[in-house]
Amino acid sequence: MKLKNETEPSQNKQCEAAPSEEARLQPAATPSHEEIRRRAYEIHVERGGVHGQEVDDWLQAERELKTKYQKACRAKSGGES
């Protein structure tokens, strides 16, 4: 079973606004599996370490990190005010 962020590479797009070589070498505009895992664990600990909400923690981590990456991408391309 593949996790959501392990699907086809075309879904891990970089910020497309900057055409420079440096921009092409920047990390993907989506969080990695490891980043989501770490953030989900932080959320788990922040909630007091109560078990049974792993999926909720994972989904929250995914949402937070995707929002963070999208804001960074927009700021980099000059699209955020």
C-alpha positions, 0 to 999 in steps of 0.5 A: 500500500502506498502512502499519499505522498509516495504516489507518482513523482509528478505530484511532488512539484517544485515552485514553478515561478522561478526559472533559475537553476538554483530554483530547480534545485530547491526541495519539492513544494510538498513535505516528505514522508519523514517531515510529516512523520516527525510533525505527527509525533510532535502533535502526539506529544503535544496532546499528552501522548494519548494513543489512538489518534495516529491518523488524525495526528498524521492528517493534521501534520500533513495539512500544516506542512502543506500549508507551510510549503505553499506559503513558502512557495508563494513568497518565493515567487512573489505571490504573497502580500 
